[in-house]
């Protein structure tokens, strides 16, 4: 059986990554810098409407709270074995785009929208890090009322825990979506 490569340069880059990594290394990769993560968010071809506090890490005083949305009451989940060529998970109205080169070995990845009244995403395996940031899109157009200010995607250990990081978020008001780069797995939610 013969495979036809559609993008030989991409295939060569992925092959280089696979060959240059030690076989004894874990699947998880160190997170990239905030600058690379920010450039991944801007590749969504939308102008960011909120990012002044983006990239903040650690516990901090914030006026942001996790956004409540009564319309998000149905759980949705998607799982796939994602390898060096990347892939996309669709869970409810939300998506997680994992670009080529983000993981070096095929890994089963699960994305869940818990359906608990928050616009949120829980990812497994917890603690997974990407070489190239994944792009998370959370849809909030189903929420009435919508967020009142400029929403941001935030990182938390759990939905009842404090916000640990505000991600550089791109908002598309017309589509009712928030888009942010994700470098590692745990829990992410829309905050306002």
C-alpha positions as CSV (number, residue, x, y, z in Angstrom):
1,X,0.0,0.0,0.0
2,X,1.3,3.4,-0.9
3,X,0.5,6.7,0.9
4,X,0.5,9.9,-1.1
5,X,1.9,12.8,0.9
6,X,-0.1,16.0,0.5
7,X,2.5,18.2,2.2
8,X,6.0,16.8,2.0
9,X,7.5,19.7,4.0
10,X,5.1,19.1,6.9
11,X,5.7,15.3,6.8
12,X,9.5,16.0,6.9
13,X,9.1,18.3,9.9
14,X,7.1,15.7,11.8
15,X,9.5,13.0,10.9
16,X,12.4,15.2,12.1
17,X,10.6,15.7,15.5
18,X,9.9,12.0,15.9
19,X,13.5,11.0,15.0
20,X,15.1,13.8,17.1
21,X,13.3,12.8,20.3
22,X,14.6,10.1,22.6
23,X,12.3,7.0,22.6
24,X,12.5,7.0,26.4
25,X,11.0,10.4,26.7
26,X,7.4,10.6,28.0
27,X,4.6,11.6,25.6
28,X,4.1,14.9,27.4
29,X,6.1,17.8,26.1
30,X,7.3,20.9,27.9
31,X,4.9,23.9,27.4
32,X,5.9,26.6,25.0
33,X,6.5,30.3,25.8
34,X,3.5,32.6,26.1
35,X,4.7,34.4,22.9
36,X,4.3,31.2,20.9
37,X,1.0,30.5,22.5
38,X,-0.2,34.0,21.7
39,X,0.8,33.7,18.0
40,X,-1.2,30.4,17.8
41,X,-4.3,32.3,19.0
42,X,-3.7,35.1,16.5
43,X,-3.6,32.5,13.7
44,X,-7.3,32.1,14.1
45,X,-7.5,35.2,11.9
46,X,-9.6,37.2,14.3
47,X,-8.5,40.4,16.1
48,X,-8.2,39.8,19.8
49,X,-10.7,41.8,21.8
50,X,-9.3,41.1,25.2
51,X,-5.8,40.3,26.3
52,X,-4.5,42.9,28.7
53,X,-4.3,40.4,31.6
54,X,-3.6,37.3,29.5
55,X,-0.8,35.1,30.4
56,X,-1.0,35.8,34.1
57,X,-0.1,32.8,36.2
58,X,-0.6,31.7,39.8
59,X,-3.3,32.7,42.2
60,X,-4.2,36.4,42.0
61,X,-7.0,38.8,42.8
62,X,-9.3,39.0,39.8
63,X,-12.7,40.4,39.1
64,X,-13.2,37.6,36.7
65,X,-15.6,34.8,37.7
66,X,-16.5,31.6,35.8
67,X,-19.4,32.4,33.6
68,X,-22.7,30.6,34.3
69,X,-24.8,29.5,31.4
70,X,-28.0,27.7,32.1
71,X,-28.2,26.5,28.4
72,X,-25.0,24.4,29.0
73,X,-26.8,21.6,30.8
74,X,-26.1,18.7,28.4
75,X,-22.8,16.9,28.7
76,X,-20.8,16.2,25.5
77,X,-17.6,14.3,25.0
78,X,-15.3,13.3,22.2
79,X,-12.2,11.0,22.2
80,X,-9.6,10.3,19.6
81,X,-6.1,8.8,19.2
82,X,-4.1,11.9,18.2
83,X,-0.6,11.4,16.8
84,X,2.2,13.6,15.3
85,X,-0.1,14.7,12.4
86,X,-2.6,16.3,14.9
87,X,-6.4,16.2,14.8
88,X,-9.6,17.8,16.0
89,X,-12.1,16.9,18.8
90,X,-15.7,18.2,18.7
91,X,-17.5,18.1,22.0
92,X,-20.9,19.7,21.9
93,X,-20.5,23.1,20.3
94,X,-16.8,23.3,21.3
95,X,-13.7,22.2,19.5
96,X,-10.1,21.4,20.3
97,X,-7.7,21.7,17.3
98,X,-4.4,19.8,18.0
99,X,-1.9,20.9,15.3
100,X,0.7,18.8,13.6
101,X,3.8,18.3,15.9
102,X,1.9,19.0,19.1
103,X,2.4,15.4,20.3
104,X,5.2,13.0,19.3
105,X,3.4,9.7,20.0
106,X,-0.2,8.7,19.5
107,X,-2.1,9.6,22.6
108,X,-5.8,9.0,23.4
109,X,-7.2,12.5,24.1
110,X,-10.6,13.1,25.6
111,X,-12.4,16.4,25.6
112,X,-15.6,16.9,27.7
113,X,-18.1,19.7,28.2
114,X,-19.5,18.7,31.6
115,X,-23.0,20.2,31.1
116,X,-22.9,21.7,34.5
117,X,-24.1,25.2,33.6
118,X,-20.7,26.6,32.7
119,X,-19.1,27.1,29.3
120,X,-16.1,24.8,30.1
121,X,-13.9,22.0,28.9
122,X,-12.2,19.2,30.8
123,X,-9.3,17.4,29.1
124,X,-7.7,14.0,29.6
125,X,-5.0,12.8,30.1
126,X,-4.5,15.5,32.8
127,X,-1.1,17.0,32.8
128,X,-0.4,16.4,29.0
129,X,1.8,19.2,27.6
130,X,2.1,20.2,23.9
131,X,5.1,21.1,21.8
132,X,2.9,23.3,19.7
133,X,-0.2,24.9,21.4
134,X,-3.6,23.4,20.7
135,X,-6.4,25.8,19.9
136,X,-9.5,25.7,22.1
137,X,-12.8,27.2,20.9
138,X,-15.6,27.6,23.5
139,X,-19.0,28.6,22.1
140,X,-21.2,30.8,24.2
141,X,-23.8,32.0,21.6
142,X,-26.4,29.6,23.2
143,X,-26.2,31.5,26.5
144,X,-28.9,34.0,27.3
145,X,-27.9,36.5,28.5
146,X,-24.4,36.3,27.0
147,X,-21.3,37.4,28.9
148,X,-21.7,41.0,30.0
149,X,-18.1,42.2,29.6
150,X,-15.1,40.9,27.6
151,X,-14.9,37.2,28.4
152,X,-11.7,35.3,28.6
153,X,-10.8,31.6,28.7
154,X,-9.2,30.7,32.0
155,X,-7.3,27.7,33.4
156,X,-8.4,26.2,36.7
157,X,-7.7,22.9,38.6
158,X,-11.5,22.5,38.9
159,X,-14.6,24.7,38.2
160,X,-14.9,25.4,42.0
161,X,-11.2,26.3,42.3
162,X,-9.6,29.7,41.9
163,X,-8.5,30.9,38.5
164,X,-4.8,30.0,37.9
165,X,-4.2,31.6,34.5
166,X,-6.0,34.0,32.1
167,X,-5.3,32.9,28.6
168,X,-4.9,35.3,25.6
169,X,-8.4,35.1,24.3
170,X,-9.8,36.0,20.9
171,X,-13.6,36.8,20.9
172,X,-15.8,36.6,17.9
173,X,-19.0,38.3,19.0
174,X,-20.8,37.5,15.8
175,X,-20.3,33.7,16.2
176,X,-20.4,33.8,20.0
177,X,-17.0,32.1,20.4
178,X,-13.9,32.5,22.5
179,X,-10.6,31.1,21.2
180,X,-7.4,30.6,23.1
181,X,-4.1,28.6,22.8
182,X,-3.8,25.6,25.2
183,X,-0.4,24.3,26.1
184,X,-1.4,21.7,28.7
185,X,-4.4,19.8,30.0
186,X,-6.7,20.2,32.9
187,X,-9.9,22.3,33.1
188,X,-10.7,25.5,31.1
189,X,-13.7,27.7,31.3
190,X,-15.1,31.0,30.1
191,X,-14.9,33.7,32.7
192,X,-16.4,37.2,32.6
